[in-house]
Amino acid sequence: MRVVRYTSEYRAIWNHFLQRATHGSFLFHRDFMDYHQARFTDHSLLVYEGATLIALLPAHEEEQVLCSHFGLSYGSIIQLPRLSFHQYLAIVEAIAMHCQQEGLTTLLINEIPSIYNKLTTNTLAFISHALQGGKPTVQLLSTLDFEFPIQLNTNRKRMVQKGIKKGYTIKEDLMPTAFWRDILQPRLRDRYQTSPVHSVAEISQLMQAFPESIKQVNVYNAEGVLVGGTTLFIHPQVVHLQYIAGKEEDNKNGALDLLIYTLLKEYQTQVRYFDFGSSHLSPKQLNAGLLYWKESFGARSTPQYCYSFQIENLLKVRALID
């Protein structure tokens, strides 16, 4: 195995590999990863077996830690689907050796949630257990499986009907500017004293780069005034609500309920899962009201694990197969 640190000369090779990989999300495309390159010290890796590229690790470096990847929704090792478990261990060992040579002591992997995987894998959980890695942290996502849908509860049905009677309409917007300016930024600032992870310039750039994968869908009142919306990240088998916000009074009148109901109807035949995202107030506490709202549409919990490995332990990974 040979590990190469990513530079721009590997850009085309990196992007081409994603088309064949098990986790070929647009999040790992360099046009997406590089939009926030000024915020992170990129330390992404390409892993070769002989002359053949067999794996990628989107990552950044923080002091002596290699992180995959906290500028994205998730990270993990991106591999070819044909690789055996033995080859996977060899990849991990090669990455660990690279980290040791670079003076990195820890590897953090924010694993890809199972619903985003083309193939079911729980490899990192076994490696963590077998090598006595630190206990993984867990984030809960609220997700809906369209193959086994749960009916809207009574309150949600009532709010959807209320939204219809109030005359709200749902439309896609080719630009996120109005939603960011009039809804999302004021809502986050006033209620949570924070701001969106993406600036309006960044999300506009990403929407233009990935028009089929990032969409802005808004809700308007009977007078045609923008009152809410959501920014969708669309993956091969998952639609994810990256951002969602609405004006308080219109939320009480069913505007966002009608928006979500409309999206569920639209995407139920196009993807397997609908991801509402997390409802965390902190790593160990959930927002009860937000969680209830998502579950009232039929969503249930899917875990996302973040693993912490000491590099010295990962160097022993080949011993897991006798």
N, C-alpha and C positions, 0 to 999 in steps of 0.2 A: 504494500500500500504506500502511496505517496500523497502527501497533503500539500496543497498550494493555497497561499492566502490570496483572496480575491483582489484584483485590481481592474481597472476599466478595460484593459485589453482582453479580459475574459468575459466581457459583457454579453456578446452574442452567444458564446458557448454556454454560459449560465442560463440565459433565457431559453435557448433551444432545449436544454436538458429538462426543463420544467414540463415540456410537452409530453415527455415519456415517463415522468416520475409518479410515484404514488400520491404525492401531495402537491400537485402542480398548481397551487392557488396563485391568483394574480397578485396577492400580497407579497410573494417572493420574487416577482418580476423586478428587474433592476429599475425600471421606470417608476415603480411604486416605492421600493426601498430607498432609492436615492433622493426622494423629494425632501427627506429630513436628515440628509447626510451631515449637515452642519451641527446637528444635535448629538450625534453619536460618533464615536471612533470605530468605524467599520472594521470588523475582523472576521468577515465571512470566509468560509473555507470550501475548497473543492477537493474531493478525495478521488484519486485515481488508483485503479488496479492495473498495473502495467501502463499501457497507453489509453486505457478506457476509463472515462469518467463514470463513476458509479454512485456518487453521493454528493450532496451539498449541505452546508450548514450555514444558514443565514445568521449572522452573529455580530455583536459589537463588544468592545472591550471597556471595562470599567475597573481601573486600577489593576488588580491581579485576578480579575474575574472575567471569564468569557461568558457572555449572556446571549441566549438564543430564544427570542429576541424581544426586548421590552419596548421597542418602537413599533412592534407589530402586535396583532391580536394573539399570535402564538408563533412558535418557532419549530424546533426539533430537527432531526436529521431527515433530509429529503433523499430518498433512495429509489433505485430501479425496483420494480415489483418482483423481478425474478430472483432477487438476492436471497440467499439462505441465512439462517440465524448465525451460522458460523462466520459468514462474510460480514454480517452486521457487527458482530463482536470485533472483528478485525478492523472495521471502520472506526468503532469507538476507541479501540486501542491506538490507532494511528492518530486520531484527534487528540487523545491524551498525551501522546508522545510529542506532538506539535506544541501543545500547551506547555508541557514541561520545558521544552527548548526555548519558548518565548517568555518563560518566567511567570506563567499563569498558574495559580494554585487551585482554582475552583471553576467548575463548569455548571452553569445554571441553564436549564432547558424548560421553557414554558411550552409544554407539550400541546400538540394539535388535538383538540377535542375529537372524540371518536366519530361524531357525526360528519366531520369534514374529511375523514379518511376514505379513500377509495378501497383500501384493504384494511381489515381489522387487525390492529397490532397493539400489544401491550408490553412490548419488549422492555421499555425503560423501567416499568414497574418491577419486573423480575430482576433486572440488573441492580436497581436501587436496593431491593430486598437482599439479594445475594451478596452484595458488597458492603452491606450495612451503611448505605448512604443515609443522609439525613432524611427525616420524614418529609414527604412532599407536602407542599401547601396546596390547598384545594379551593378553587373558585367554582361556585355553582352558576350554571347558565340555565335559563328557562327556555326550553325548546319544545316544539310541537312536531310530532311524527305524523305526516300526512297519510301514511299507510295504516296507522292505528289512531285516528283522530278521536279526541274527546269533545263532546258537544259543549257549546257555550253555556255557561250557567245562566240562571234566570235574570240576574242583575245585568249581565253583559248583553243579553238579548234585548232587554228593556232599553239600555243606553244606545244600542245600535238603532233601534226603532225611533228613539228620541232624536238621534242625529239625522235620520232620514226626514222626519217630520219638520225639523228646523231648517231643512233645505240646504244642508252642507253638500258640497261637491268635491270630488277627488280628481286631481289632475297632476300629470307629470310635468315638471319644470326642467328645462334643459340646463339651467344654471341654478346654483344654490344661494345666490347673493341675497335675495329677498328673505328667504328662510333664515339665513345666518343673521342678517341685520335686524329684522323685525321680530323674530321669534326666539331662535336658539340662544344667541348671545345675551339678550336681556333676561331670558328665563334662567339660564345658568348663573348669571351674575347676581340676580336678585334673590334667588332661592338657595343657591349653593356657594355663592361667592367664588365662582370659578369661571373658566372659559373653555370652549371646545379645544380638543387636542389639536385639531387642524384649523388653521386660519382659513378665512374665506378664499384667499388667493391659492392656498395649498389644495383645498378640496376642489376648487374650480379646475386647477391644473390636472388633478387626478381624474376628475370626471371626463375631461377632454382626452386624456391618455387611455382611459378604460371606459368608453361609453356604454358598453354592454354589461359591465360589471359594477358600475357605480351609478345609481339613479337617485334623483330627488323627486319625491312624490309629496304634494302639498294638499291641504284641505282648505276650502274657502267657504265663507258663509253665504247666505242667500243674496247678499249685496255684492258678492264677488271679492270680498276682502280676505286676504290671507290671514288665517287664524291658527295654523299648525302645519306640521309636516314631519317627514322622516327621510333620512338618507339611508339608502339600501346598499349593502355590499352583497353582490350576487355571485355565489360560487356554484360549481357544477351541480351539487346536490343540496345546497343550503342557501336560503335567503336570510341575511342577518340585518337587524336593525342597528346600524352604527350610531345614529342619532335619532331621537324623537322628542318633540316638544310641541306644546300648544298653549294658547292663551287660557288663563284659569277659568274664566266664565264659559268659554266655548268647550273646554274639557268637561265641565259639569253638564253641558248640553249634548254630549255624545260625539263631539267632533273627532277626537282621536279614536274613539271606539269604532266609529264608522270607517275611518281610515284603515285601521288594522283589519277589520272584517272584510273590507274591499280587497286588501292585499292578500289575505288568506284565500279568498275565492279565486284570485287571479293566479296565484302560484301553486295551488294545490295539485295541479296536473303537470307542473314544470320541474319541481324539485321534490326531494324526499322530506326535507326538514325546514322548519321556520325557527330561527334563533332570535329570541327577544333580548338576548344578552343577560348580564348579571344584574342582581338587585342588592349588591353589597354596599353597606354603609362603611364598613371597615373589613379587613380580612376575615374576621370572625363574627361578623354581625350582618344580618340582612334587613332590608327595609320591608316591613310586613305589608304595608299598603301597596307598594310597587309589585311585590311578589304575588299578592292576591290578584292584582289586576291582570298580570300575565297568565296566571293559572286559570283565571276565569275564562280565558280563550281556549283552554285545553292544554296549555304548556305544562311540562313537568321537568324536573331537575336533571341536568347532565353535568357531570363533574369535569373540570379542567385542572390537570395536575401540573405543578411546577416542581421539578426535581433539582436538588443540589448535590453535586458530586465533588469530592476531593480528588484532584488529579492523581494523587498517589494511589488511591483506591482503584481508579479506572485503569491504571497500568496493569492491574491484575485480572482484567476482564476475560482474557483468553482461558483462564483456569476454570471458568464456569462450564466448559465442556471438557469432559475427561476423554 
